[in-house]
Amino acid sequence: MDESMLEELRVAAEARAAFYRTLASLYFKELDQQGIDRLAAAGLAAVDGDDPLMNEGYADMAAYLARRDGGTRQELASDFAGAILGAGSYEERRATPYESVFTSESGLLMQEARDDVYRLLCEAHLAVDEGLRTPEDHLSFEFEYMAVQAERLAEALAQGDVGRAARVLDEQRAFHAAHLLNWIDAYCDCLDGCARTRFYRGVSKVTRGFVHADEALMAEAAAVLGVGEDGPTEDAVRFDARVEGVGAVADGVCGGRAAAVC
């Protein structure tokens, strides 16, 4: 297989990993001042990637941060608490980021989705910090799984191990289909409806856009590697346009890892 194509896949995988970890941090906890300042300096307004919805989300985030003042951190923390943590809400549905809440008939925590994600994390030798006392189907942990698998894909590609890369990518695509695509639209619809700041409505757009765009990115990678039904392709696949905008903000937030390798 062409080494330049493997290198292109590796770079794309690293960009995807960094961006998934950025998304994980945005849903894991409220932004601190350092995170706000770094995002404000990331040039979000200038990002012009391949996905219109993501570009719109970047523009919303940038417009909000351009008007930041001494009360911005508190306003964002309040919006995070009300919209994502569901603090102070007992009747209206909030965008609590748990797959079980959006996929189970009861709309409750700790349902079938949590059990399946827990199993898959174990199979991937990952574990959520027990001290967090947070169900494994939290959106941050699912994004962290995707980040780790993308890093493993990049590592396999760097070593020229196409077989391992194909296996890791196959596992990642299966998780993405079963535990992100199945609820991300319903979740982002909910966040759009209850977020009070333009910033978090922008985050919702970026999240939705990227999760769907990554389906296409992984399908293209699978075609190159000859995974599953995609089969090999003779056409050169260019990932530059698709990952532009992903790498641009991947280091925009300080969040730390949401899940730790066992």
C-alpha positions in Angstrom: 0.0 0.0 0.0 1.2 3.5 -0.9 3.1 4.9 2.1 1.9 8.5 1.4 -1.7 7.3 1.7 -0.9 5.6 5.0 0.7 8.8 6.2 -2.4 10.8 5.2 -4.6 8.4 7.0 -2.4 8.6 10.1 -2.5 12.4 10.2 -6.3 12.3 9.8 -6.6 9.8 12.6 -4.5 12.0 14.9 -6.7 15.1 14.1 -9.8 13.1 14.7 -8.5 11.8 18.1 -7.6 15.4 19.2 -11.0 16.7 18.2 -12.9 13.9 19.9 -11.0 14.7 23.1 -11.8 18.4 22.7 -15.5 17.5 22.4 -15.2 15.2 25.4 -13.8 18.0 27.5 -16.7 20.4 26.5 -19.3 17.9 27.8 -17.3 16.7 30.8 -17.3 19.9 32.8 -17.8 23.6 32.5 -15.1 25.7 30.9 -12.6 27.4 33.2 -11.1 30.8 32.3 -8.1 29.3 30.7 -10.3 27.2 28.4 -12.4 30.2 27.5 -9.3 32.3 26.7 -7.8 29.5 24.6 -11.0 29.0 22.6 -11.3 32.8 22.1 -7.8 32.8 20.7 -8.3 29.8 18.4 -9.6 31.8 15.5 -12.9 29.9 15.3 -14.5 32.6 13.1 -11.9 32.0 10.4 -12.4 28.2 10.3 -13.7 27.2 6.9 -13.8 23.4 6.8 -15.7 20.9 4.7 -18.9 20.8 6.8 -21.3 23.7 6.7 -23.0 22.9 10.0 -19.6 22.7 11.8 -18.7 26.0 10.3 -21.9 27.6 11.5 -21.2 26.2 15.0 -17.7 27.7 15.0 -19.2 31.0 14.0 -21.7 30.9 16.8 -19.0 30.0 19.4 -16.7 32.7 18.0 -19.4 35.4 18.1 -20.3 34.7 21.7 -16.6 34.6 22.8 -15.9 37.9 20.9 -18.2 39.6 23.4 -16.8 38.0 26.5 -16.5 40.1 29.7 -16.0 39.5 33.4 -19.3 37.6 33.6 -18.7 35.2 30.7 -17.3 32.4 32.8 -20.2 32.5 35.2 -22.8 32.7 32.4 -21.3 29.7 30.6 -21.0 27.7 33.9 -24.7 28.5 34.6 -25.7 27.4 31.1 -23.7 24.2 31.4 -25.3 23.4 34.8 -28.8 24.1 33.6 -28.7 22.6 30.1 -26.2 19.7 30.4 -26.2 18.9 34.1 -29.9 19.5 34.4 -29.4 21.4 37.7 -32.6 22.9 39.1 -34.8 21.3 36.5 -37.4 18.8 37.6 -40.1 19.0 34.9 -38.5 20.1 31.7 -36.2 17.7 29.9 -32.6 18.8 29.8 -29.7 17.7 27.6 -28.2 15.3 30.2 -25.5 13.6 28.1 -26.3 9.9 28.7 -27.1 7.5 25.9 -29.6 5.6 28.1 -31.7 8.7 28.7 -32.1 9.2 24.9 -32.4 5.5 23.8 -34.3 3.7 26.6 -38.1 3.6 26.7 -38.0 4.7 30.3 -35.6 7.7 29.6 -33.6 6.8 32.7 -30.0 6.3 33.6 -28.2 2.9 33.8 -30.1 1.1 31.1 -29.0 -1.3 28.3 -26.8 1.3 26.6 -24.7 1.8 29.7 -24.2 -2.0 30.0 -23.1 -2.3 26.4 -20.7 0.7 26.6 -19.2 -0.7 29.8 -18.6 -4.0 28.0 -17.0 -2.4 25.0 -14.8 -0.2 27.2 -13.6 -3.3 29.0 -12.9 -5.1 25.7 -10.8 -2.0 24.6 -8.9 -2.1 28.0 -10.4 1.3 29.0 -12.2 2.2 32.2 -13.9 5.2 33.6 -12.4 6.6 36.9 -14.6 5.0 39.6 -14.2 8.1 41.7 -16.4 10.0 39.2 -19.4 7.8 40.0 -20.7 8.5 36.5 -22.3 6.0 34.2 -20.2 4.8 31.3 -22.6 5.9 28.6 -21.9 9.6 29.3 -21.2 11.4 26.0 -17.7 12.4 27.2 -16.7 8.8 27.7 -18.0 7.7 24.4 -16.0 10.5 22.7 -13.0 9.4 24.7 -13.4 5.9 23.4 -13.4 7.2 19.9 -10.3 9.3 20.7 -8.3 6.4 22.0 -9.3 4.2 19.1 -8.3 6.9 16.6 -4.9 7.1 18.4 -4.5 3.4 18.2 -5.3 3.6 14.5 -2.7 6.3 14.0 -0.1 4.2 15.9 -0.8 1.1 13.7 -0.5 3.2 10.6 2.8 4.7 11.7 4.1 1.2 12.2 2.8 0.1 8.8 0.6 -2.5 10.4 -2.3 -2.4 8.0 -4.0 -5.4 9.5 -4.1 -4.0 13.0 -5.2 -0.6 11.6 -8.1 -2.3 9.8 -9.2 -4.1 12.9 -9.1 -1.0 15.1 -11.0 1.0 12.5 -13.6 -1.7 12.2 -14.1 -1.7 16.0 -14.3 2.1 16.0 -16.9 2.2 13.2 -19.1 -0.3 15.0 -19.0 1.7 18.2 -19.7 4.9 16.3 -22.8 3.4 14.6 -24.2 1.7 17.7 -23.4 4.4 20.4 -23.2 7.8 18.7 -25.1 7.9 15.5 -28.1 6.3 17.2 -28.8 9.2 19.6 -26.6 12.3 18.6 -29.4 14.0 16.6 -31.9 13.6 19.4 -29.4 14.8 21.9 -28.4 17.9 19.9 -32.0 18.8 19.3 -32.5 18.8 23.0 -29.4 20.9 23.7 -30.4 23.3 21.0 -33.7 23.8 22.7 -32.5 24.3 26.3 -29.1 26.0 25.9 -29.4 29.7 26.7 -26.1 30.8 25.3 -25.1 31.0 21.6 -21.9 29.3 22.6 -23.5 26.0 23.7 -25.9 26.1 20.7 -22.7 26.4 18.6 -21.1 23.5 20.4 -24.2 21.5 19.6 -23.9 22.2 15.9 -20.2 21.4 15.9 -20.9 18.1 17.7 -23.7 17.0 15.4 -21.7 18.0 12.3 -18.6 16.2 13.3 -20.2 13.0 14.4 -21.9 12.7 11.1 -18.9 13.9 9.1 -16.7 11.3 10.9 -18.9 8.5 9.5 -17.8 9.6 6.1 -14.2 10.0 7.2 -14.0 6.5 8.6 -15.8 5.0 5.5 -13.1 6.6 3.3 -10.3 5.2 5.5 -12.0 1.8 5.4 -12.1 1.9 1.6 -8.4 2.6 1.5 -7.6 -0.2 4.0 -10.1 -2.6 2.4 -12.2 -3.1 5.5 -15.6 -4.9 5.4 -18.0 -4.0 2.6 -16.2 -0.9 1.6 -13.5 -2.7 -0.3 -10.2 -1.2 -1.6 -10.3 1.8 -3.8 -8.2 2.9 -6.7 -9.0 6.5 -6.3 -6.8 8.7 -4.2 -8.7 9.8 -1.1 -7.9 13.3 0.1 -8.7 14.0 3.7 -7.3 17.5 3.9 -10.6 19.4 3.4 -12.5 17.1 5.7 -10.1 17.5 8.7 -9.5 21.2 8.1 -11.3 22.9 11.0 -11.0 19.8 13.1 -7.3 20.3 13.7 -7.8 24.1 13.9 -9.6 23.9 17.3 -8.5 20.5 18.6 -6.2 22.1 21.2 -8.6 24.9 22.0 -9.6 23.6 25.4 -7.9 22.2 28.5 -10.0 19.3 29.7 -8.0 16.3 30.6 -9.0 12.7 29.8 -12.4 11.6 30.7 -11.5 7.9 30.6 -8.3 6.2 31.7 -6.5 3.3 30.1 -6.7 0.3 32.4 
